Amino acid sequence: MNATEWQSGPLRADLALVAAQIPDASRVLDLGCGSATLLSYLMAERGCSGTGVEIDPDKVLKAIRRGVPIIELDVDRSLSEFSDASYDVCVLSRTIQTIQRPEHVLEEMARIAGLLIVSVPNFGWWGHRLRLLRGRMPMSKELPYSWYDTPNIRHTTLVDLETLFDKLGLTVVKRFTFTEDGRRLRMQGARANLTAGAAVYVLRPGGRPRTS
């Protein structure tokens, strides 16, 4: 996960918001779970069960030490190992920008669970646009890496991401947007795409996929 540092109690503010969208006692699959902070909290405080998926061996070890069930798998290629509707909620938290096949991963998430939660940094934030106008690659609290050492390979704006959701027939149930310093925004559409540093989406499968 591409973590930020702002906190909210036992969880980062964005993870606390993700956790708040998950019903108690849910079966949760957390893709790109890192050291399993979210799952550990959900299991201890919300009566959830779950599985983490992570490819970084150091983070896998930390998750195991937390007592969280975790599988070391490549999210891009190995989600077929999970059965249809085998979880209630599937989470992809600050990970979609690091994977090679985001469309495929979202399709697999919709097959695996009835509720999807996706959080993402927004490449369309005005600060990133300004750096591009200055001839520099975007960097920010949400995208803190230099171009030569970043794990982020798929930069998306909120508009582009929502177009992909629409194409895949994923219905946006809720959308939460944030400024770079973690303040919640209330605006929608193009203004949010310009001013939001990050967003959290709650999605349900079953919408009508776009054909073009």
C-alpha positions in Angstrom: 0.0 0.0 0.0 1.1 3.5 -0.6 0.6 4.8 2.9 0.1 8.4 4.1 0.9 9.3 7.7 -2.2 11.0 9.0 -3.9 9.0 11.7 -7.4 8.5 13.1 -7.2 6.5 16.4 -5.8 3.0 15.7 -6.1 3.5 11.9 -5.0 6.0 9.3 -7.8 8.3 8.5 -8.4 6.7 5.1 -8.4 3.2 6.5 -10.8 4.3 9.3 -13.2 5.5 6.6 -12.8 2.2 4.7 -13.4 0.3 7.9 -16.6 2.3 8.6 -18.1 1.1 5.3 -17.7 -2.6 6.2 -20.6 -4.2 8.1 -19.8 -6.0 11.3 -19.0 -9.8 11.0 -18.3 -9.5 7.3 -16.0 -11.9 5.4 -13.3 -9.5 4.1 -10.7 -10.0 1.4 -8.1 -7.2 1.5 -5.9 -7.1 -1.7 -2.6 -5.5 -1.3 -3.1 -5.5 2.5 0.4 -4.5 3.4 1.1 -5.5 7.0 -2.7 -6.1 7.5 -3.5 -3.1 9.8 -7.1 -2.9 8.5 -7.8 -6.6 8.8 -6.3 -6.8 12.2 -8.6 -4.0 13.4 -11.7 -5.5 11.7 -11.1 -8.8 13.3 -10.4 -7.5 16.8 -13.0 -4.7 16.9 -15.7 -5.6 14.4 -16.1 -9.3 14.5 -15.0 -9.8 10.9 -13.2 -12.7 9.4 -10.9 -12.3 6.5 -7.9 -12.9 4.4 -5.1 -10.6 3.3 -3.3 -10.8 0.0 0.2 -9.3 -0.3 3.3 -9.9 -2.4 5.9 -8.2 -0.3 7.4 -10.9 1.9 8.4 -8.4 4.7 4.8 -7.2 5.0 3.5 -10.8 4.8 5.7 -11.6 7.8 4.3 -8.6 9.8 0.8 -9.7 9.0 1.5 -13.2 10.2 2.9 -11.8 13.5 -0.4 -9.9 13.9 -2.3 -13.2 13.6 -4.0 -12.3 10.4 -4.6 -15.0 7.8 -2.6 -13.9 4.7 -1.7 -15.4 1.3 1.4 -14.3 -0.6 -0.1 -13.9 -4.1 0.3 -11.7 -7.2 -3.0 -9.8 -7.3 -2.7 -9.3 -11.1 -2.5 -13.1 -11.9 -3.8 -15.2 -9.0 -7.3 -14.0 -8.0 -8.8 -17.0 -9.9 -7.9 -19.0 -6.9 -10.8 -17.4 -5.0 -14.3 -18.8 -5.5 -17.3 -16.8 -6.7 -19.1 -14.9 -3.9 -16.6 -16.3 -1.3 -16.4 -13.0 0.6 -18.8 -10.3 1.5 -16.4 -7.4 1.0 -13.3 -7.0 -1.2 -11.0 -4.1 -0.4 -8.3 -2.6 -2.7 -6.8 0.2 -0.7 -4.2 2.5 -2.3 -3.1 -0.4 -4.5 -4.8 0.0 -7.9 -2.1 2.4 -9.0 0.6 -0.3 -8.4 -0.9 -3.2 -10.3 -0.5 -4.1 -14.0 -4.1 -5.2 -14.8 -6.5 -2.9 -12.9 -9.5 -3.7 -15.2 -9.0 -7.5 -14.7 -8.5 -7.1 -10.9 -11.8 -5.1 -10.6 -13.6 -7.7 -12.6 -12.3 -10.4 -10.3 -13.2 -8.4 -7.2 -16.8 -8.1 -8.5 -16.9 -11.9 -8.9 -15.5 -12.6 -5.5 -17.6 -10.2 -3.3 -20.9 -8.3 -3.3 -19.4 -5.1 -2.0 -16.2 -3.5 -3.2 -14.1 -0.7 -1.6 -11.5 1.0 -3.6 -9.3 3.9 -2.5 -6.9 5.7 -4.8 -4.7 8.8 -5.0 -5.9 11.3 -7.6 -3.5 12.1 -10.4 -5.8 14.9 -11.5 -5.3 17.0 -8.4 -4.4 20.6 -9.2 -0.9 20.3 -7.6 0.0 17.4 -9.9 -1.2 19.4 -12.9 0.9 22.3 -11.8 4.1 20.2 -11.6 3.4 18.8 -15.1 3.1 22.4 -16.4 6.5 23.1 -14.9 7.9 20.1 -16.7 8.2 17.9 -13.6 6.6 14.6 -12.7 3.9 14.8 -10.0 4.9 14.3 -6.4 2.7 14.9 -3.3 1.8 13.5 0.1 -0.4 11.0 -1.9 2.2 10.3 -4.5 5.4 10.7 -2.5 7.9 8.9 -4.8 10.3 10.2 -7.4 9.7 9.0 -11.0 12.6 6.6 -10.8 11.7 4.7 -7.6 7.9 4.8 -7.6 5.9 1.6 -7.2 3.0 3.4 -8.9 2.7 2.4 -12.5 -1.0 3.3 -13.3 -1.8 7.0 -12.6 -5.5 7.8 -12.9 -7.7 10.7 -12.3 -11.1 10.3 -10.6 -12.9 10.9 -13.9 -10.9 8.2 -15.7 -11.4 5.8 -12.8 -15.2 6.4 -12.7 -15.3 5.8 -16.5 -13.7 2.4 -15.9 -16.2 1.6 -13.1 -19.0 2.5 -15.5 -17.5 0.3 -18.3 -17.4 -2.7 -15.9 -20.9 -2.2 -14.6 -19.8 -1.2 -11.1 -22.3 1.1 -9.4 -20.8 3.8 -7.2 -22.8 3.6 -4.0 -20.7 6.2 -2.1 -17.7 8.4 -3.0 -15.6 10.2 -0.4 -13.0 12.7 -1.5 -10.2 14.3 0.5 -7.8 17.2 0.2 -4.0 16.6 0.4 -4.1 17.3 4.2 -6.9 14.8 4.8 -9.9 17.1 5.0 -13.2 15.7 3.5 -14.6 17.5 0.5 -18.3 17.8 -0.4 -18.0 18.8 -4.0 -18.6 16.5 -6.9 -17.7 16.1 -10.6 -14.9 18.2 -12.2 -14.3 20.3 -9.1 -13.6 17.3 -7.0 -11.3 15.9 -9.7 -9.3 19.1 -9.5 -9.2 19.6 -5.7 -9.2 16.1 -4.3 -5.9 14.4 -3.5 -7.5 11.0 -2.9 -10.8 9.2 -2.9 -12.5 6.2 -1.4 -15.3 4.4 -3.4 -17.9 2.0 -2.3 -19.1 -0.1 -5.2 -21.6 -2.8 -6.0 -21.4 -5.1 -9.0 -24.4 -5.7 -11.3 -24.8 -2.4 -13.1 -25.1 -2.4 -16.8 -21.6 -2.6 -18.4 -20.9 0.0 -21.1 -20.2 -1.5 -24.5 -17.9 1.3 -25.6 
